[in-house]
Amino acid sequence: MLFRRTLEKIQRAHTGKPFEIVLWNGERWRFGAAAGVPEVELRFKTRTALARSILQSTLGLGESYVAGDVVVEGNLEDALTSLFEVGMREPPRSSFLRDWMGSTLSRSLRQEKADIEHHYGRGDQLYELYLDKKLQYSCGYFRTPEDTLDQAQEQKIAHTVRKLDLRRGQRLLDIGCGWGHLMFHAAEKYGVECLGVTLCDNQAKYIREQARARKLRVEVRTTSYLELDDRSKWERIVSVGMMCHVGEQRADMFYDKLQALSAPGAIVLTHCISKMQEASGSDPFVAKHVFPGYWFFSLEGETRRAVERGFNVLDVENLRRHYAMTAHHWRKNFNANWDKIKRKMRYDDRFMRTWDFYLASVVAGFRSGHLNLIQMTMSHGINDEYPLTREFLYERDRPRAVIGRIPTFPLRSRAEPPS
């Protein structure tokens, strides 16, 4: 068979949880610890589905899954985690995929807004059915694996805002502010004035309504961060979950803008999905069907760009396991509300299976270590007023629990093909 060598290579490489692949002709391949009992089975109904999965990585696998040509018996998150651990997440080094992904480097600002609206502009109703109550579309912060999603997101906001070391009367700029809840928390608890920027109209509308109702000094603008006036300097700047939309072409421009907007001694916090090594391109399935135009910084790239622009790195925290748990809760909610989402949003089975595969792939990306979530706190120049130790972050959180293993739930994949 043409792809036998690839399957044999995966057999040799995979030492994690056992799983099985069943081919269209009934042939079975077992991977992982020989003594273990496979909990996951991937059935390829056609030769084409296997060929596309190997040659086109997640684009071929995901589209075959959506079409019903790949059926997963067991937990889809576990299946993708196993595949990602042996490298099937990475796109081929030379193919039409690399050429296609390279075209995302030259996005205009108009295209960037269209890409943002493609995902976030689907309407609040969709996100209300699988995110937390405050519609936080970024990594939560789990004190224990038993925390609920709502708890984790409340804790994320509080944890992030504490790192900013806010002082009453300061001004906070939130780049990519989402639905504004970090700003509401900062304004209510610390008495600061906030400005948020977003490219999504429904988010801006929600923030304006909430700011008026709560009588908070919170403003929002539907604009690109690049269009902000450099003459206005900010004592505090935060960006949570937005940097993946900056794009490789504008990575340096983003840090140039942080530098231009920061007052001397300003505290700046970035919170973004990162890789350990920077590379062009992105997950081809997600980029084509879910998040067009996204790209991930690396930890090394973030630090280098910050230092080159006079920022002093104060603290770096990796919340990889927290994001795996967050995305797992999102998918759990999505599956629990499957019929309600279809009815309310009028989505077809193809969309639902696409979204299910996307959410499972996010979980697998973080579980397998392909992805990390980096919170980096830095000052513009030297700031000797920042707390001497990390104790201020946890003063009200004691006793602190140690994060244990990532919990799993008995979620089974949707095996039936779309009608």
C-alpha positions as CSV (number, residue, x, y, z in Angstrom):
1,M,0.0,0.0,0.0
2,L,1.2,3.5,-0.9
3,F,1.1,4.9,2.6
4,R,2.2,1.8,4.5
5,R,5.6,3.4,5.3
6,T,3.8,6.4,6.8
7,L,1.7,4.2,9.0
8,E,4.8,2.2,10.0
9,K,6.6,5.4,10.9
10,I,3.6,6.5,13.1
11,Q,3.7,3.0,14.8
12,R,7.3,3.4,15.7
13,A,7.0,7.0,16.9
14,H,3.8,6.8,19.0
15,T,4.4,5.7,22.6
16,G,1.3,7.4,24.2
17,K,-2.2,6.1,24.6
18,P,-3.0,3.2,22.3
19,F,-5.4,3.8,19.4
20,E,-6.4,1.9,16.2
21,I,-6.9,2.8,12.6
22,V,-9.2,0.7,10.5
23,L,-8.9,1.0,6.7
24,W,-11.7,0.8,4.1
25,N,-10.7,-2.9,3.4
26,G,-10.9,-3.9,7.0
27,E,-7.2,-3.9,7.7
28,R,-6.4,-2.8,11.3
29,W,-3.3,-0.9,12.5
30,R,-2.6,-0.5,16.3
31,F,-0.5,2.3,17.6
32,G,0.9,3.0,21.1
33,A,1.7,0.8,24.1
34,A,1.3,-2.8,23.1
35,A,-0.2,-3.9,26.4
36,G,-2.9,-1.2,26.4
37,V,-6.4,-1.5,25.2
38,P,-7.2,1.1,22.5
39,E,-10.0,3.5,23.6
40,V,-10.1,5.3,20.3
41,E,-10.7,3.9,16.8
42,L,-10.4,5.9,13.5
43,R,-12.2,4.3,10.6
44,F,-11.2,5.5,7.1
45,K,-14.1,4.6,4.8
46,T,-12.2,5.4,1.6
47,R,-8.6,5.3,0.3
48,T,-9.0,9.0,-0.6
49,A,-9.7,9.9,3.0
50,L,-6.5,8.3,4.2
51,A,-4.5,9.9,1.4
52,R,-5.8,13.3,2.1
53,S,-5.2,13.0,5.8
54,I,-1.6,12.1,5.3
55,L,-0.8,14.5,2.4
56,Q,-2.9,17.5,3.6
57,S,-2.6,17.0,7.4
58,T,-5.6,18.5,9.3
59,L,-7.2,20.0,6.2
60,G,-7.6,16.5,4.6
61,L,-8.4,14.8,7.9
62,G,-10.9,17.5,9.0
63,E,-12.8,17.7,5.7
64,S,-12.9,13.9,5.5
65,Y,-14.4,13.9,9.1
66,V,-16.9,16.5,8.2
67,A,-18.0,14.6,5.1
68,G,-18.4,11.4,7.1
69,D,-15.5,9.6,5.3
70,V,-13.6,9.4,8.6
71,V,-15.5,8.1,11.6
72,V,-14.1,8.3,15.2
73,E,-15.3,5.7,17.7
74,G,-14.4,7.1,21.2
75,N,-13.4,10.6,22.2
76,L,-12.4,12.8,19.2
77,E,-10.2,15.0,21.5
78,D,-8.2,11.9,22.5
79,A,-7.9,10.7,18.9
80,L,-6.6,14.1,17.7
81,T,-4.2,14.4,20.6
82,S,-2.7,11.0,19.7
83,L,-2.3,12.1,16.0
84,F,-0.9,15.4,17.0
85,E,1.7,13.8,19.2
86,V,3.1,11.9,16.2
87,G,3.2,15.0,14.1
88,M,0.1,14.7,11.9
89,R,-1.0,18.3,12.8
90,E,1.9,19.9,10.9
91,P,1.3,20.8,7.2
92,P,3.6,19.3,4.6
93,R,6.8,21.2,4.0
94,S,6.2,21.6,0.3
95,S,2.7,21.5,-1.2
96,F,-0.1,23.6,-2.5
97,L,-1.0,24.0,1.2
98,R,2.2,26.0,1.9
99,D,1.6,28.2,-1.1
100,W,-2.0,28.8,0.0
101,M,-1.1,29.6,3.6
102,G,1.6,31.9,2.4
103,S,-1.0,34.1,0.7
104,T,-2.4,35.1,4.1
105,L,0.8,37.1,4.7
106,S,-0.4,40.0,2.5
107,R,-3.8,40.8,4.2
108,S,-5.1,44.4,4.0
109,L,-6.8,46.0,7.0
110,R,-10.1,45.6,5.2
111,Q,-9.4,41.9,4.9
112,E,-8.3,41.7,8.5
113,K,-11.7,43.1,9.6
114,A,-13.5,40.7,7.3
115,D,-11.6,37.8,8.8
116,I,-12.5,38.9,12.3
117,E,-16.1,39.3,11.4
118,H,-16.1,35.9,9.7
119,H,-15.6,34.3,13.2
120,Y,-16.7,36.8,15.9
121,G,-19.5,38.4,13.9
122,R,-21.6,35.2,13.8
123,G,-23.8,36.7,16.5
124,D,-23.8,36.5,20.3
125,Q,-26.3,33.7,20.4
126,L,-23.8,31.2,19.1
127,Y,-21.2,32.1,21.7
128,E,-23.8,32.2,24.5
129,L,-24.4,28.5,23.9
130,Y,-20.9,27.3,24.4
131,L,-18.8,30.0,26.1
132,D,-19.1,31.2,29.7
133,K,-21.7,33.7,30.9
134,K,-19.4,36.6,30.1
135,L,-18.5,35.4,26.6
136,Q,-14.7,35.2,27.3
137,Y,-13.2,33.7,24.1
138,S,-9.8,33.2,25.6
139,C,-8.0,30.9,28.0
140,G,-9.5,30.6,31.5
141,Y,-7.5,30.3,34.8
142,F,-8.2,27.1,36.8
143,R,-7.3,27.0,40.4
144,T,-8.3,23.3,40.4
145,P,-9.4,20.9,37.6
146,E,-12.8,20.9,39.2
147,D,-13.5,24.6,38.6
148,T,-16.4,25.4,36.3
149,L,-15.8,27.4,33.1
150,D,-17.5,30.4,34.7
151,Q,-15.2,30.3,37.7
152,A,-12.1,29.9,35.5
153,Q,-13.0,32.9,33.4
154,E,-13.8,35.1,36.4
155,Q,-10.4,34.0,37.8
156,K,-8.7,34.7,34.5
157,I,-9.9,38.3,34.5
158,A,-8.9,38.9,38.1
159,H,-5.5,37.2,37.7
160,T,-4.7,39.2,34.5
161,V,-5.8,42.5,35.9
162,R,-3.8,42.0,39.1
163,K,-0.7,41.6,37.0
164,L,-1.3,45.1,35.6
165,D,-0.8,46.5,39.1
166,L,-3.5,49.2,38.4
167,R,-3.7,52.4,40.4
168,R,-6.8,54.5,40.7
169,G,-7.0,57.3,38.1
170,Q,-4.8,55.5,35.6
171,R,-5.8,54.8,32.0
172,L,-6.0,51.3,30.6
173,L,-6.0,50.5,26.9
174,D,-7.4,47.0,25.9
175,I,-6.3,46.0,22.4
176,G,-8.8,43.4,21.1
177,C,-11.2,43.9,24.0
178,G,-13.8,41.2,23.2
179,W,-17.0,41.8,25.0
180,G,-15.3,44.1,27.5
181,H,-15.5,42.3,30.8
182,L,-11.8,42.8,31.6
183,M,-12.4,46.6,31.3
184,F,-15.6,46.4,33.4
185,H,-13.7,44.6,36.1
186,A,-10.8,47.1,36.0
187,A,-13.0,50.1,36.0
188,E,-15.3,48.8,38.8
189,K,-12.6,47.5,41.1
190,Y,-9.6,49.7,40.5
191,G,-11.2,53.0,39.4
192,V,-9.4,53.3,36.1
193,E,-10.5,54.8,32.8
194,C,-10.6,52.2,30.0
195,L,-10.6,52.3,26.2
196,G,-11.1,49.1,24.2
197,V,-10.6,48.6,20.5
198,T,-12.2,45.9,18.5
199,L,-13.0,45.2,14.8
200,C,-16.3,43.5,15.6
201,D,-19.5,45.6,15.6
202,N,-21.6,43.3,17.9
203,Q,-18.9,43.4,20.6
204,A,-18.7,47.2,20.5
205,K,-22.5,47.5,20.7
206,Y,-22.6,45.3,23.8
207,I,-19.8,47.2,25.5
208,R,-21.5,50.6,25.0
209,E,-24.7,49.3,26.4
210,Q,-23.1,47.7,29.4
211,A,-20.9,50.8,30.1
212,R,-23.9,53.0,30.1
213,A,-25.9,50.7,32.3
214,R,-23.1,50.3,34.9
215,K,-22.1,54.0,34.6
216,L,-18.5,53.1,34.0
217,R,-15.7,55.1,32.4
218,V,-15.3,52.6,29.6
219,E,-15.2,53.6,25.9
220,V,-14.9,51.3,22.9
221,R,-13.9,52.1,19.3
222,T,-14.4,49.9,16.3
223,T,-11.0,50.4,14.7
224,S,-7.6,48.8,14.2
225,Y,-5.0,49.3,16.9
226,L,-2.8,50.6,14.1
227,E,-5.1,53.6,13.7
228,L,-4.7,54.7,17.4
229,D,-3.1,58.1,17.9
230,D,0.5,57.7,19.1
231,R,0.4,61.1,20.8
232,S,-1.8,59.5,23.5
233,K,0.3,57.6,26.0
234,W,-1.1,54.9,28.3
235,E,0.0,53.9,31.8
236,R,-1.4,50.4,31.3
237,I,-1.9,48.3,28.1
238,V,-3.4,44.8,27.9
239,S,-4.1,42.5,24.9
240,V,-5.9,39.2,25.7
241,G,-6.4,36.6,22.9
242,M,-6.1,39.1,20.0
243,M,-2.5,38.7,18.9
244,C,-3.2,35.6,16.7
245,H,-5.1,38.0,14.4
246,V,-2.1,40.3,14.0
247,G,-0.6,38.2,11.2
248,E,3.1,37.4,10.5
249,Q,3.4,40.4,8.2
250,R,2.5,42.8,11.0
251,A,4.2,41.1,13.9
252,D,6.9,43.8,14.2
253,M,4.3,46.5,13.6
254,F,2.3,45.3,16.6
255,Y,5.2,45.7,19.0
256,D,6.1,49.1,17.4
257,K,2.6,50.2,18.2
258,L,2.9,48.9,21.8
259,Q,6.1,51.0,22.2
260,A,4.6,54.1,20.6
261,L,1.5,54.0,22.9
262,S,3.3,53.2,26.1
263,A,4.1,55.9,28.6
264,P,7.5,55.7,30.3
265,G,7.3,53.0,32.9
266,A,4.0,51.7,31.6
267,I,3.0,48.1,32.4
268,V,2.0,46.1,29.3
269,L,0.6,42.6,29.4
270,T,0.1,40.3,26.4
271,H,-1.9,37.1,26.6
272,C,-1.7,35.0,23.4
273,I,-1.5,31.5,22.0
274,S,2.1,30.8,21.1
275,K,4.4,28.2,19.8
276,M,7.9,27.5,21.2
277,Q,9.4,28.0,17.7
278,E,8.1,30.6,15.2
279,A,7.0,29.4,11.8
280,S,5.1,30.6,8.8
281,G,1.6,29.2,8.2
282,S,-1.1,27.9,10.4
283,D,-3.4,24.9,10.9
284,P,-4.8,24.6,7.4
285,F,-8.3,23.3,8.4
286,V,-8.8,26.0,11.0
287,A,-7.4,28.7,8.7
288,K,-9.7,27.7,5.8
289,H,-13.0,27.0,7.7
290,V,-12.9,28.8,11.0
291,F,-10.3,31.5,11.6
292,P,-9.0,32.9,8.3
293,G,-5.8,34.9,8.5
294,Y,-4.6,33.8,12.0
295,W,-1.0,33.2,12.9
296,F,0.9,32.4,16.2
297,F,3.8,34.2,17.7
298,S,6.5,32.2,19.4
299,L,7.8,32.7,23.0
300,E,11.2,33.6,21.6
301,G,9.7,35.9,19.1
302,E,7.6,37.8,21.6
303,T,10.6,38.3,24.0
304,R,12.9,39.4,21.2
305,R,10.5,41.9,19.8
306,A,9.7,43.3,23.2
307,V,13.4,43.7,24.3
308,E,14.3,45.3,20.9
309,R,11.8,48.0,21.7
310,G,12.9,48.9,25.2
311,F,10.5,46.7,27.1
312,N,11.7,45.0,30.3
313,V,10.2,41.6,30.8
314,L,8.9,41.2,34.3
315,D,7.0,37.9,34.3
316,V,6.2,35.0,31.9
317,E,3.5,32.4,32.6
318,N,2.6,29.5,30.5
319,L,-1.1,28.5,30.8
320,R,-1.0,25.6,28.3
321,R,-3.0,23.1,30.5
322,H,-5.5,25.8,31.4
323,Y,-6.3,26.4,27.7
324,A,-6.7,22.6,27.2
325,M,-9.3,22.6,30.0
326,T,-11.0,25.7,28.7
327,A,-11.4,24.4,25.2
328,H,-12.6,21.1,26.5
329,H,-15.4,22.9,28.4
330,W,-16.3,24.8,25.2
331,R,-16.7,21.6,23.2
332,K,-18.6,20.0,26.1
333,N,-21.1,22.9,26.0
334,F,-21.2,22.9,22.2
335,N,-22.1,19.2,22.1
336,A,-24.6,19.6,24.9
337,N,-26.4,22.4,23.0
338,W,-25.9,20.8,19.5
339,D,-29.6,20.7,18.6
340,K,-30.3,24.2,20.1
341,I,-27.4,25.8,18.1
342,K,-28.7,24.2,14.9
343,R,-32.2,25.4,15.5
344,K,-31.4,28.9,16.7
345,M,-28.6,29.7,14.3
346,R,-30.0,27.6,11.4
347,Y,-26.7,25.8,10.9
348,D,-26.5,22.6,8.9
349,D,-24.7,19.4,9.9
350,R,-21.6,20.3,7.9
351,F,-21.1,23.5,9.9
352,M,-21.7,21.7,13.2
353,R,-19.2,18.9,12.4
354,T,-16.7,21.5,11.2
355,W,-17.0,23.4,14.5
356,D,-16.8,20.2,16.6
357,F,-13.6,19.2,14.8
358,Y,-12.2,22.7,15.3
359,L,-12.9,22.7,19.1
360,A,-11.5,19.2,19.5
361,S,-8.4,20.2,17.6
362,V,-7.8,23.1,19.9
363,V,-8.0,20.8,22.9
364,A,-5.5,18.4,21.2
365,G,-3.2,21.2,20.2
366,F,-2.7,22.2,23.8
367,R,-2.7,18.7,25.3
368,S,0.0,17.6,22.9
369,G,2.2,20.6,23.5
370,H,2.0,22.0,19.9
371,L,0.4,25.1,21.4
372,N,1.0,27.1,24.5
373,L,-0.7,30.1,26.1
374,I,1.8,32.8,27.2
375,Q,1.0,35.7,29.5
376,M,3.9,38.1,29.4
377,T,4.1,41.1,31.7
378,M,6.6,43.9,30.9
379,S,7.4,47.5,31.6
380,H,8.3,50.2,29.1
381,G,11.7,50.9,30.4
382,I,12.4,50.4,34.1
383,N,9.5,50.4,36.6
384,D,10.7,50.1,40.2
385,E,7.2,50.5,41.6
386,Y,6.1,47.1,40.4
387,P,5.7,44.6,43.4
388,L,8.9,42.9,44.5
389,T,7.4,39.4,44.5
390,R,4.5,37.5,43.1
391,E,2.7,37.3,46.4
392,F,0.3,40.2,45.4
393,L,-1.2,37.9,42.7
394,Y,-2.3,35.3,45.2
395,E,-3.0,37.2,48.5
396,R,-6.8,36.5,48.2
397,D,-6.5,33.1,46.6
398,R,-5.1,31.0,49.4
399,P,-5.1,28.2,49.9
400,R,-3.8,27.5,46.4
401,A,-4.4,24.1,44.8
402,V,-1.9,22.5,42.5
403,I,-3.1,22.0,39.0
404,G,-3.5,18.2,38.4
405,R,-4.0,16.3,35.2
406,I,-6.4,17.6,32.7
407,P,-9.9,16.0,33.3
408,T,-11.7,14.3,30.5
409,F,-15.4,13.7,30.0
410,P,-17.1,10.8,28.2
411,L,-17.8,12.8,25.1
412,R,-18.2,10.7,22.0
413,S,-17.8,12.1,18.5
414,R,-20.6,12.6,16.1
415,A,-20.1,9.6,13.9
416,E,-23.0,10.0,11.5
417,P,-22.1,11.8,8.2
418,P,-24.0,15.0,7.3
419,S,-27.3,14.5,5.6
